[in-house]
Amino acid sequence: MVLLNRRFLNASFKHTANLVLLFTSVLCFNQVAAIDLTGFTTASTTYKIDTFTNCSALWSVTFSVPLSGEGDVERFREYIQNFTASKPEFLEPFRALILQLVEQASNMTGRNMSATYFDVTAAVISTATISRGTITYRFLWTGFLEGAADTLYMGDVFEGGLYLYENDSIAVYPPAGYRADFASPKPDASNGAIVWHGPMNFPSGEPSIEFISMETRLHIEFEGEELTEGDRAIIQGRVEPPMAIPVQITYTRPDGRTSSQTVASSELGLFALQIELDEPGGWMVQASWEGNEEYLGSESGEIALSVRSAQNPYALVATVSLLAALATALMVWFRGRRPTAKDIPPPPEDDEEKVLALLSSSGGQIFQKDVCRILGFSKSKTTAILNSLEAKGKIVKEKRGRRYLVKLAA
C-alpha cells in the first residue's frame, strides 16, 4: 500500500504542477488522465483559491476519485489509514515543490512572497448518489495578489499560463468586502466565486481578475455661522466612490425626537438637504445608506448644530429678574410691610449666573464659543467660569469634534 500511496502522490504532483507552475523552463509535467490506485481512476481535480485583503491566498487542491459500492469505500478507508500514518511522506515533497514555485514567482514579479501553513488531508465524502475519495493539499501564499486599498489584481503570477484538464475546475473567491469587476477569460460562473471548468488552456498571465472594494464612505458638513430657532440649515454631503444612490439623513432634536429624510445623490456623489430648525438647543445630524449588490452600505460621522432661541437671551434674563423682583415684593407686601430697595433683587450681576441664565434660555445646552460671543466674555474668562461651574456640579461639558457643548447638569 505504501508503494501505491507514492504512485498516487507522484501522479498528483504532475497534475498540481501543471496548475501552479509559473515558469515552463523550471519544470514540465504531462497530463495524467488516470491514476492506477488499486483500480481507482481520477474523476476530477478542484483548485480553490480564497483570496484576502492583505494580498495573500489560501490554496486548496483536491484530487477526487469515484468509489463504487461498499468495497471501494472500505478500500479507500484503508488507504486513508496508511495515508495518515505516512502523512509527512506526502507533505514534504509537496512543500518543497511549492516553495520553489513561489520563490520563482517572487523573483519574476519583484514582489515579496512566501508559502506557509502546509497541510494535507484525506477523506471519504458521501452523498445520496455517490461516494468519493479525496486528498486535499493546502498552503497559504503570501503576496499572491498585487495592488492595495481599493483595487487588487490576480494574474501576474501565472506567467506562461496554465492548463485545466477534462473535469477539472478552478474557483477563486474574492477578498471580503471586494467583488470581481473584471475577469479574463470569461468565467463559466461568477456568482460569489469566479469559476472556470476544463478543459481550458489559459494564455500567459491568465486567469486574471481585478477585484474592487465594495466599501463606501459618506461625508456631511454644515456651511454656516449662527443658527437661530426657525432657520433652515443646509446639510451638504458626498459619497465615495462617486455614485447616484438614495441617502438617508437622520437628525435628532434637542428633546430627543428623531426624524429622517431621503435625498438622492448625483452621479458625482453630491447631495444636499435643508432641515427646518424648529427647536432651540443642540441638534445631531447623520447620513447613511443601506448598500446594494455592488457596494456595501455606510454611515457618516455625526455633526452637531447649536440653535439658539428666537427670543433675545438678554431680554429673557431681564424678564426673569423682573419676575423674581415682583415675586419678592409681593411676599413682603403680604407680610404687612412695604418692600425696601434691598428686598428687590437686582438683575444677575454674577458672571456664573449670567452663564446659567443663558443656558436656561438656550434649551439647557449651548456651545462654549457661543457663550463667549453672546455674553461678550473672552475665551480665557469663559473657560474659567465654565470650569468653576463644572467643579460645582452645575454644568457638564462634552467634547464634540474640536468644540465643547455645555449642558446644564441633570
RODO-2510 file (C-alpha; in nm, 4 decimals, decimal comma):
residues 410
     n   res          X          Y          Z
     1     m     0,0000     0,0000     0,0000
     2     v     0,2878     0,2423     0,0678
     3     l     0,4008     0,1975    -0,2924
     4     l     0,0517     0,2683    -0,4154
     5     n     0,0349     0,5798    -0,1985
     6     r     0,3545     0,7136    -0,3524
     7     r     0,2298     0,6374    -0,7034
     8     f    -0,0862     0,8362    -0,6268
     9     l     0,1253     1,1190    -0,4826
    10     n     0,3604     1,1359    -0,7821
    11     a     0,0701     1,1490    -1,0240
    12     s    -0,0943     1,4187    -0,8128
    13     f     0,2235     1,6263    -0,8206
    14     k     0,2207     1,6134    -1,2017
    15     h    -0,1339     1,7394    -1,2032
    16     t    -0,0649     2,0103    -0,9440
    17     a     0,2471     2,1320    -1,1172
    18     n     0,0555     2,1982    -1,4400
    19     l    -0,1611     2,4419    -1,2434
    20     v     0,0864     2,6220    -1,0184
    21     l     0,3987     2,6051    -1,2323
    22     l     0,4857     2,9614    -1,3259
    23     f     0,7876     2,9009    -1,5482
    24     t     0,7703     2,6229    -1,8022
    25     s     1,1502     2,6323    -1,8095
    26     v     1,1657     2,5168    -1,4459
    27     l     0,9571     2,2007    -1,4640
    28     c     0,7435     2,0287    -1,7247
    29     f     0,4732     1,7768    -1,6494
    30     n     0,2346     1,5850    -1,8721
    31     q    -0,1370     1,5415    -1,8229
    32     v    -0,2310     1,2375    -1,6208
    33     a    -0,5612     1,1049    -1,7449
    34     a    -0,5963     0,8234    -1,4877
    35     i    -0,4298     0,7027    -1,1703
    36     d    -0,3727     0,3322    -1,1183
    37     l    -0,4553     0,3082    -0,7493
    38     t    -0,5971    -0,0373    -0,6917
    39     g    -0,8437     0,0238    -0,9700
    40     f    -0,9338     0,3856    -0,8828
    41     t    -0,9309     0,6414    -1,1643
    42     t    -0,9121     1,0186    -1,1420
    43     a    -1,2551     1,1812    -1,1598
    44     s    -1,1617     1,5455    -1,1091
    45     t    -0,9198     1,7931    -0,9604
    46     t    -1,0532     2,1099    -0,7991
    47     y    -0,8417     2,4173    -0,7326
    48     k    -0,9935     2,6510    -0,4768
    49     i    -0,8251     2,9882    -0,4124
    50     d    -0,9533     3,2000    -0,1233
    51     t    -0,8051     3,5488    -0,1547
    52     f    -0,7680     3,8008     0,1277
    53     t    -0,7410     4,1779     0,1608
    54     n    -0,3736     4,1523     0,2683
    55     c    -0,2968     4,0074    -0,0810
    56     s    -0,2451     3,6518     0,0450
    57     a    -0,4378     3,3458    -0,0776
    58     l    -0,5262     3,0089     0,0719
    59     w    -0,4838     2,7393    -0,1929
    60     s    -0,6746     2,4099    -0,1648
    61     v    -0,6009     2,1453    -0,4287
    62     t    -0,8386     1,8489    -0,4054
    63     f    -0,7936     1,5245    -0,6010
    64     s    -1,1107     1,3165    -0,6164
    65     v    -1,1751     0,9540    -0,7187
    66     p    -1,5181     0,7863    -0,7516
    67     l    -1,5983     0,4996    -0,5134
    68     s    -1,8447     0,2400    -0,6424
    69     g    -2,0052     0,0405    -0,3665
    70     e    -1,9023    -0,0508    -0,0141
    71     g    -1,5967    -0,2399    -0,1364
    72     d    -1,4397     0,0715    -0,2861
    73     v    -1,5311     0,2782     0,0189
    74     e    -1,3708     0,0265     0,2532
    75     r    -1,0605     0,0016     0,0369
    76     f    -1,0206     0,3803     0,0353
    77     r    -1,0688     0,3946     0,4131
    78     e    -0,7769     0,1525     0,4457
    79     y    -0,5840     0,3844     0,2152
    80     i    -0,6639     0,6774     0,4481
    81     q    -0,5274     0,4888     0,7488
    82     n    -0,1992     0,4291     0,5738
    83     f    -0,2048     0,7873     0,4407
    84     t    -0,2414     0,9276     0,7935
    85     a     0,0477     0,7205     0,9207
    86     s     0,2665     0,8329     0,6272
    87     k     0,1493     1,1963     0,6121
    88     p     0,5000     1,3522     0,6214
    89     e     0,5967     1,1440     0,3163
    90     f     0,3096     1,3083     0,1266
    91     l     0,3511     1,6601     0,2581
    92     e     0,7275     1,7228     0,2404
    93     p     0,7724     1,6771    -0,1382
    94     f     0,4674     1,8943    -0,1998
    95     r     0,6009     2,1612     0,0348
    96     a     0,9417     2,1632    -0,1352
    97     l     0,7829     2,1981    -0,4801
    98     i     0,5546     2,4863    -0,3770
    99     l     0,8371     2,6723    -0,2026
   100     q     1,0400     2,6539    -0,5223
   101     l     0,7497     2,7766    -0,7355
   102     v     0,6639     3,0660    -0,5019
   103     e     1,0272     3,1729    -0,4957
   104     q     1,0302     3,1763    -0,8755
   105     a     0,7089     3,3823    -0,8782
   106     s     0,8599     3,6307    -0,6319
   107     n     1,1676     3,6734    -0,8500
   108     m     0,9548     3,7143    -1,1609
   109     t     0,7126     3,9748    -1,0218
   110     g     0,9566     4,1572    -0,7960
   111     r     0,7153     4,1224    -0,5005
   112     n     0,7897     3,9622    -0,1665
   113     m     0,6179     3,6223    -0,1488
   114     s     0,6221     3,3220     0,0799
   115     a     0,4394     2,9921     0,1261
   116     t     0,3440     2,8706     0,4733
   117     y     0,0946     2,6572     0,6700
   118     f     0,1189     2,3426     0,4573
   119     d    -0,1286     2,0631     0,5227
   120     v    -0,2715     1,7545     0,3536
   121     t    -0,5829     1,5545     0,4439
   122     a    -0,7697     1,2526     0,3037
   123     a    -1,1386     1,1738     0,3435
   124     v    -1,4388     0,9865     0,2067
   125     i    -1,7238     1,2181     0,1042
   126     s    -2,0623     1,0549     0,0504
   127     t    -2,3821     1,1980    -0,0975
   128     a    -2,7185     1,0415    -0,1721
   129     t    -2,5965     0,9285    -0,5145
   130     i    -2,2186     0,8803    -0,4987
   131     s    -1,9184     0,8462    -0,2701
   132     r    -1,5766     0,9956    -0,3445
   133     g    -1,2325     0,9561    -0,2005
   134     t    -1,0451     1,2857    -0,1746
   135     i    -0,6954     1,4088    -0,0988
   136     t    -0,6587     1,7833    -0,0365
   137     y    -0,3343     1,9819    -0,0187
   138     r    -0,3439     2,3311     0,1349
   139     f    -0,0994     2,6166     0,1790
   140     l    -0,1049     2,9924     0,2303
   141     w     0,0560     3,2023    -0,0440
   142     t     0,1554     3,5439     0,0899
   143     g     0,1830     3,8187    -0,1733
   144     f    -0,0263     3,6267    -0,4270
   145     l    -0,2283     3,9358    -0,5252
   146     e    -0,0897     4,2753    -0,6230
   147     g    -0,2327     4,6202    -0,5560
   148     a    -0,3632     4,7820    -0,2423
   149     a    -0,6594     4,9655    -0,0904
   150     d    -0,9461     4,9926    -0,3391
   151     t    -0,8141     4,7627    -0,6169
   152     l    -0,6464     4,4197    -0,6047
   153     y    -0,5304     4,2151    -0,9035
   154     m    -0,4685     3,8443    -0,9663
   155     g    -0,2866     3,7117    -1,2722
   156     d     0,0762     3,8169    -1,2938
   157     v     0,1917     3,5036    -1,1087
   158     f     0,0601     3,2859    -1,3946
   159     e     0,3494     3,3582    -1,6281
   160     g     0,3237     3,1120    -1,9152
   161     g    -0,0430     3,0448    -1,8343
   162     l    -0,1789     2,7129    -1,7083
   163     y    -0,3960     2,4263    -1,8252
   164     l    -0,7109     2,2668    -1,6855
   165     y    -0,7812     1,9060    -1,7833
   166     e    -1,1173     1,7454    -1,8503
   167     n    -1,3425     1,7549    -1,5397
   168     d    -1,1015     1,9917    -1,3608
   169     s    -1,2068     2,3308    -1,2285
   170     i    -1,0615     2,6367    -1,0617
   171     a    -1,2663     2,8596    -0,8286
   172     v    -1,1405     3,1939    -0,6984
   173     y    -1,3164     3,3625    -0,4060
   174     p    -1,2844     3,7448    -0,3748
   175     p    -1,1476     3,9045    -0,0578
   176     a    -1,4083     4,0050     0,1997
   177     g    -1,5662     4,3356     0,1016
   178     y    -1,4466     4,3111    -0,2613
   179     r    -1,6110     4,1976    -0,5862
   180     a    -1,4751     4,0938    -0,9252
   181     d    -1,5012     4,3881    -1,1634
   182     f    -1,3184     4,2124    -1,4495
   183     a    -1,2121     3,8547    -1,5241
   184     s    -1,0305     3,7048    -1,8232
   185     p    -1,1028     3,4751    -1,9915
   186     k    -1,4769     3,4969    -1,9371
   187     p    -1,5568     3,2677    -1,6425
   188     d    -1,8157     2,9926    -1,6533
   189     a    -1,9722     3,1277    -1,3335
   190     s    -1,9246     3,4409    -1,1258
   191     n    -2,1909     3,4250    -0,8583
   192     g    -1,9829     3,4589    -0,5425
   193     a    -1,6879     3,2581    -0,6741
   194     i    -1,5273     3,3094    -1,0163
   195     v    -1,5173     2,9617    -1,1737
   196     w    -1,3578     2,8090    -1,4851
   197     h    -1,4101     2,4481    -1,5960
   198     g    -1,1719     2,2371    -1,8017
   199     p    -1,0555     2,1541    -2,0479
   200     m    -0,9118     2,5026    -2,0863
   201     n    -0,5731     2,6366    -2,1903
   202     f    -0,5105     2,9767    -2,0276
   203     p    -0,2710     3,2133    -2,2059
   204     s     0,0186     3,3781    -2,0236
   205     g    -0,0937     3,5996    -1,7363
   206     e    -0,4322     3,4295    -1,7029
   207     p    -0,6637     3,3574    -1,5379
   208     s    -0,6709     3,7222    -1,4340
   209     i    -0,9189     3,9038    -1,2101
   210     e    -0,9465     4,2626    -1,0944
   211     f    -1,1117     4,2987    -0,7547
   212     i    -1,2513     4,6354    -0,6465
   213     s    -1,3524     4,7324    -0,2956
   214     m    -1,7246     4,7403    -0,2185
   215     e    -1,6614     4,9792     0,0706
   216     t    -1,8242     5,3221     0,0574
   217     r    -1,7814     5,6364     0,2665
   218     l    -2,0268     5,9148     0,3439
   219     h    -1,9234     6,2655     0,4493
   220     i    -2,1529     6,5504     0,5604
   221     e    -2,0876     6,9084     0,6659
   222     f    -2,2743     7,2244     0,7563
   223     e    -2,1858     7,5531     0,5943
   224     g    -2,2977     7,8445     0,8079
   225     e    -2,2408     8,0518     1,1193
   226     e    -2,5081     8,1369     1,3734
   227     l    -2,8266     7,9325     1,3855
   228     t    -3,1494     8,0587     1,5363
   229     e    -3,4769     7,8819     1,6014
   230     g    -3,6796     7,8931     1,2795
   231     d    -3,3767     7,8936     1,0484
   232     r    -3,3135     7,6311     0,7792
   233     a    -2,9786     7,4511     0,7949
   234     i    -2,8362     7,3244     0,4655
   235     i    -2,6597     6,9902     0,5138
   236     q    -2,4203     6,9078     0,2274
   237     g    -2,2525     6,5730     0,1659
   238     r    -2,0732     6,3440    -0,0733
   239     v    -2,0418     5,9717    -0,1443
   240     e    -1,7101     5,7941    -0,2072
   241     p    -1,6714     5,6472    -0,4633
   242     p    -1,8999     5,8892    -0,6522
   243     m    -2,2356     5,7343    -0,7487
   244     a    -2,6064     5,8075    -0,7569
   245     i    -2,7687     5,6441    -0,4517
   246     p    -3,0512     5,7154    -0,2038
   247     v    -2,9043     5,8727     0,1122
   248     q    -3,0995     5,8885     0,4366
   249     i    -3,0427     6,1977     0,6519
   250     t    -3,1313     6,1421     1,0179
   251     y    -3,1470     6,4320     1,2634
   252     t    -3,2164     6,4308     1,6359
   253     r    -3,3792     6,7311     1,8007
   254     p    -3,2783     6,8649     2,1438
   255     d    -3,5778     6,6884     2,3044
   256     g    -3,4617     6,3522     2,1650
   257     r    -3,7132     6,3163     1,8825
   258     t    -3,5628     6,1648     1,5653
   259     s    -3,6683     6,2277     1,2045
   260     s    -3,5345     6,1088     0,8688
   261     q    -3,5499     6,2274     0,5103
   262     t    -3,4171     6,0601     0,1950
   263     v    -3,2280     6,2525    -0,0705
   264     a    -3,0700     6,1234    -0,3945
   265     s    -2,7037     6,1897    -0,4619
   266     s    -2,5924     6,2903    -0,8104
   267     e    -2,3670     6,0780    -1,0315
   268     l    -2,0819     6,2821    -0,8853
   269     g    -2,1854     6,1571    -0,5400
   270     l    -2,3037     6,5005    -0,4162
   271     f    -2,6213     6,5651    -0,2164
   272     a    -2,7783     6,8388    -0,0009
   273     l    -3,0799     6,8742     0,2273
   274     q    -3,2460     7,1608     0,4155
   275     i    -3,3555     7,0989     0,7738
   276     e    -3,6005     7,3312     0,9489
   277     l    -3,4685     7,4082     1,2971
   278     d    -3,7921     7,4385     1,4923
   279     e    -3,6446     7,3942     1,8392
   280     p    -3,3564     7,5652     2,0214
   281     g    -3,0695     7,3618     2,1624
   282     g    -2,8299     7,1001     2,0306
   283     w    -2,9172     6,9073     1,7123
   284     m    -2,7312     6,5978     1,5821
   285     v    -2,7274     6,5050     1,2113
   286     q    -2,6008     6,1876     1,0377
   287     a    -2,6203     6,0378     0,6852
   288     s    -2,6432     5,6675     0,5920
   289     w    -2,7374     5,4291     0,3105
   290     e    -2,8156     5,0552     0,3017
   291     g    -2,5894     4,9442     0,0142
   292     n    -2,6719     4,7349    -0,2933
   293     e    -2,5421     4,4343    -0,4862
   294     e    -2,2237     4,6156    -0,5888
   295     y    -2,1426     4,8273    -0,2838
   296     l    -2,1668     4,7998     0,0932
   297     g    -2,3707     5,0444     0,2965
   298     s    -2,2076     5,3004     0,5252
   299     e    -2,2828     5,5919     0,7545
   300     s    -2,1189     5,9277     0,8104
   301     g    -1,9966     6,0736     1,1336
   302     e    -2,2377     6,2879     1,3337
   303     i    -2,2291     6,6678     1,3171
   304     a    -2,3691     6,8910     1,5911
   305     l    -2,5752     7,2067     1,5364
   306     s    -2,6268     7,4609     1,8143
   307     v    -2,9551     7,6507     1,7733
   308     r    -3,0299     7,9494     1,9933
   309     s    -3,3765     8,0619     2,0917
   310     a    -3,5520     8,3168     1,8724
   311     q    -3,6037     8,5282     2,1879
   312     n    -3,3152     8,7626     2,2810
   313     p    -3,1309     8,5902     2,5661
   314     y    -3,0614     8,9258     2,7374
   315     a    -3,4299     9,0149     2,7282
   316     l    -3,5154     8,6786     2,8810
   317     v    -3,2623     8,7306     3,1601
   318     a    -3,4112     9,0715     3,2322
   319     t    -3,7633     8,9273     3,2306
   320     v    -3,6688     8,6506     3,4719
   321     s    -3,5035     8,9052     3,7005
   322     l    -3,8063     9,1315     3,6917
   323     l    -4,0430     8,8481     3,7737
   324     a    -3,8220     8,7468     4,0636
   325     a    -3,8243     9,1064     4,1932
   326     l    -4,2032     9,1266     4,1673
   327     a    -4,2439     8,7961     4,3483
   328     t    -4,0264     8,9225     4,6322
   329     a    -4,2202     9,2480     4,6527
   330     l    -4,5490     9,0632     4,6770
   331     m    -4,4174     8,8373     4,9505
   332     v    -4,3076     9,1394     5,1509
   333     w    -4,6364     9,3151     5,0889
   334     f    -4,8367     9,0240     5,2212
   335     r    -4,6186     9,0181     5,5283
   336     g    -4,7577     9,3572     5,6150
   337     r    -4,4763     9,5914     5,5298
   338     r    -4,3675     9,7884     5,2309
   339     p    -4,0730     9,6488     5,0359
   340     t    -3,7493     9,8341     5,0537
   341     a    -3,4829     9,8551     4,7859
   342     k    -3,2839     9,5805     4,9492
   343     d    -3,5853     9,3442     4,9336
   344     i    -3,5923     9,3548     4,5495
   345     p    -3,3021     9,1534     4,3985
   346     p    -3,1229     9,3234     4,1122
   347     p    -3,0690     9,1556     3,7720
   348     p    -2,7929     8,8953     3,7909
   349     e    -2,4556     9,0600     3,8010
   350     d    -2,2534     8,7488     3,8824
   351     d    -2,0892     8,6059     3,5686
   352     e    -2,1729     8,2488     3,6633
   353     e    -2,5401     8,3398     3,6995
   354     k    -2,5318     8,5011     3,3557
   355     v    -2,3985     8,1791     3,2054
   356     l    -2,6634     7,9698     3,3848
   357     a    -2,9386     8,2068     3,2683
   358     l    -2,8089     8,1857     2,9114
   359     l    -2,8102     7,8042     2,9264
   360     s    -3,1695     7,8064     3,0532
   361     s    -3,2756     8,0319     2,7670
   362     s    -3,0987     7,8108     2,5103
   363     g    -3,2792     7,4890     2,5936
   364     g    -3,0265     7,3736     2,8518
   365     q    -2,7242     7,3447     2,6232
   366     i    -2,5023     7,5651     2,4079
   367     f    -2,1581     7,5536     2,2520
   368     q    -1,8791     7,7167     2,4503
   369     k    -1,7854     7,9533     2,1671
   370     d    -2,1438     8,0874     2,1650
   371     v    -2,1156     8,1698     2,5361
   372     c    -1,8144     8,3909     2,4505
   373     r    -1,9955     8,5561     2,1636
   374     i    -2,3304     8,6215     2,3320
   375     l    -2,2049     8,7365     2,6742
   376     g    -1,9019     8,9184     2,5358
   377     f    -1,6558     8,7257     2,7543
   378     s    -1,3017     8,6479     2,6450
   379     k    -1,2094     8,2847     2,5777
   380     s    -0,9957     8,2650     2,8909
   381     k    -1,2685     8,4203     3,1083
   382     t    -1,5311     8,1880     2,9650
   383     t    -1,3110     7,8824     3,0263
   384     a    -1,2505     7,9880     3,3878
   385     i    -1,6237     8,0436     3,4539
   386     l    -1,7234     7,7118     3,2966
   387     n    -1,4546     7,5222     3,4849
   388     s    -1,5842     7,6737     3,8105
   389     l    -1,9450     7,5805     3,7299
   390     e    -1,8392     7,2291     3,6296
   391     a    -1,6483     7,1871     3,9568
   392     k    -1,9648     7,2905     4,1452
   393     g    -2,1635     7,0290     3,9524
   394     k    -2,3909     7,2846     3,7882
   395     i    -2,2879     7,2090     3,4293
   396     v    -2,1197     6,9373     3,2246
   397     k    -1,9015     6,9800     2,9151
   398     e    -1,8950     6,7299     2,6282
   399     k    -1,6341     6,7384     2,3515
   400     r    -1,7899     6,7395     2,0021
   401     g    -1,5089     6,7285     1,7490
   402     r    -1,2999     7,0382     1,8128
   403     r    -1,5720     7,2143     2,0119
   404     y    -1,7280     7,1768     2,3592
   405     l    -2,1029     7,1511     2,4161
   406     v    -2,2028     7,2952     2,7551
   407     k    -2,5085     7,1440     2,9265
   408     l    -2,6943     7,2161     3,2497
   409     a    -2,6314     6,9334     3,4960
   410     a    -2,9220     6,6956     3,5394
***
